[in-house]
């Protein structure tokens, strides 16, 4: 335990203190905490990697909201740093617990084979090392620095999805949705430790992985369309690691059992907590296999470091005479022999049996580097305008010296077979089980594929302009024509990039992902039934995806996504008008507004003020319709336009529906304009401008305009945007619907004039500010001079007084001295009076100057105005 501070409450002298001051840790302990934190920040692995980077700050809740559903007490190094600076720690155990929280949270939320989980183990080892150094220095004790038990770390298990009958759902693709089951099986090696081709897996019917109905035989002839897995190409370092990995599995004991089986997995933490208390860096053989598969070891020495750590842990925990201790010694010696043997082999001896040479650093093509994990476009022989989206899994050089890439194909919706009512996202593609080799010159350019859970949140950062971005949600099974939703996006990526992530530029808000009907819906035939077999795809050129897919009517299954429900259009926020018995107006209507009054011209008797007649109340009669009853003159029924107040008319309406008008064939008008009758003559003076016509959009088109955009324009009583055949007058009060006010030209000139006045006012203010600064500077200088003069007078007076005192003490003061002293004093009084008069005079001059400034401002305003 850290040393306790002296209790000041026992002192007889009252000392003002607070509770925080009593509980604060000594400075040496705070310095020790900061030193440990800095060392963790500065730690780097041998390859320069920073394992603490993920733990610098807390997880962003907007990006990974599910993290906070699992982790109830998040912690980060930035929080520890803040608590040290604010002296929030009351004891050293709380500091140790915060470090334990960082490591425990990473192990609870992440999978054991993830980078965050492995980085947490590295940080744990380094923190324990730093805390042990503090124990050695005597700053704390070993009991305090021991990590507390924060609960059991859950084990990751692949839980199969069961159907209604309780049977586990069978994986439909050649690759499983999560390929972690391969972690249990080390790569196949021959007797000499070299990698061999993967043997066929047991448990699937022969030919089930390449069968595609009747087309299977044709496809299997050359294998151009058969599915598979990316080739196993290992660099010399990877091949050496695999050889050592398999070599330490071979030794057996006297009973014929593999010795490595006792090191395969770590003991359960619940049954053997003392193991984890003593062993600071536990590791087992299954973790070694997983890290080898994920290609986490850059060098053979890094792999051997973990191998020796595994055996050293066993020797440290077990007694020297125990069987586990002896087995660890045997396997460690065997690992050392294998290491020496593999190091002695030249790199040329690890060439692939087909002569392929891996290129792990990528291939440079047309000034662009293509490496494992990149998303690319492959030339499509069937349609050059629709290249094949794919992801690179391997880069290598074939025996002929050509640069090659092995990629996984992605299909577009029109290349699949699906139900006629299936919907897809814009730019959606599906993952297939096809892995193909392509020459590097078949690569067109790079693209990018996002998982659907991130597609609506933002876009990848720093992508070159023009890069095509796709979204993927499903795997596509070509055998059963089935779409399976991807549960883990990492399982679709190459091992080398599964732990890597990309930065995103997030949207200001989540964008809705709209689905569109299948582009193949036109291919559905009327005679197709639910009992029909799946239709066949149309194949084109060899080595290409299907030329076009097909649609069917077969029954849906639980994996088929339902089409999106139609979203009702938003209703305009307007007051509901009173019920009226009226005929429905056509979609596109025209109404007539009287021309605005011209300046300098009195209004004519035939047209009133600017008015608007509702589209539903059109005042002109349509041809071939019964004549309406007599109506009032236009001047009597005209009214100011106000969209908030519905217009009413007392005259009866035409009994004919608005659509009864049929355009005459000989009219010569375009089809979209022939439906409107001739413009009525509402003006009695030919000099008056023609009346303004107003149109509205159909309700569906009008509602497609966002509400915030509609609010910026003039609308009728039903909230529909008005379209004028002539520029409308500007609203005087800035609110749509009030047509009174000035013209647009006048308002523009007025705004330009206001801008000029504002500019002149700004220039005048700058001049005045400059003059004020000059006057202020002169005032400061005058005050400084006055102070200097006063100080000089004081010094002279003090000098005279000192001289008089000196002479008085010596008894030599005479009448001459008294007269001289009186003269000096009189001179000082006169100078002080003169300075006061000068100060008063300067004050009066400033008042006069300020008055002149006001006169100057008035004169300036009159000139610029």
Buried (B, 14 or more C-beta within 10 A) or exposed (E): EBEEEEEEEEEEEEEEEEEEEEEBBEEEBBEBBBBBBEBBEEBEEEEEEBBBEBBEEBBEEEEEEEBEEEBEEBBBBEBBBEBBEEBBBEBBBEBBBBBBBBBBBBBBBBBBBBBBBBBBBBBBBBBBBBBEBBBEEEBBEEEBBBBEEBEEBEEEEEEEEEEEEEEEEEBBBBBEBBBBEBBEEBBBBEEEBBBEEEEEEEEEEEEEBBBBBEBBEEBBEEEBBBBBBBBBBBBBBBBBBBBBBBBBBBBEBEEEEBBBEBBBEBBEBEEBEEBBEEBBBBBBBBBBBBBBBBBBBEEBEBBBEBBBBBBBBBBEBBEEEEEBBBBBBBBBEBBBEBBEBBEEBEEEEBBBEEEBBBBBEBBEBEEBEBBBBBBBBBBBBBBEEEBBBBBBBBBBBBEEEEBBBBBBBBBBBBBBBBBBBBBBBEBBBBBBBBBBBBBBEBBBEBBBBBBBEBBBBBBBEEBEEEEBBBBBBBBBBBBEBBBBEBEBBBBBBBBBBBBEEEEBEBEEEEEEBEEEEBBBEEBBEEEBEEEEEBBBBEBBEEBBBBBBBBBBBBEEEEBBBEEEEEEEEEEBEBEEEEEEEEBEBBBBBBBBBBBBBEEEEEBBEBBBBBBBBBBBBBBBBBEEBEEBEEBEEBBEBBBBBBBEEBBEBEEEBBEBEBEBBEBEEEEEEEEEEBBBBEEEEBBEEEEBEEBBBBBBBEBEEBBEEEEEEBEEEBBBBBBBBBBEBBEBBBBEEEEBBBBBBBEEEEBEEEEEEEEEEEEBEEEBEEEBEEEEEEBEEEEEEEEEEEEEEEEEBEEEEEEBEEEBEEEEEEEEBEEEBEEBBEEBEEEBEEEEEEBEEEEEEEEEEEEEEEEEBEEBEEEBEEEEE
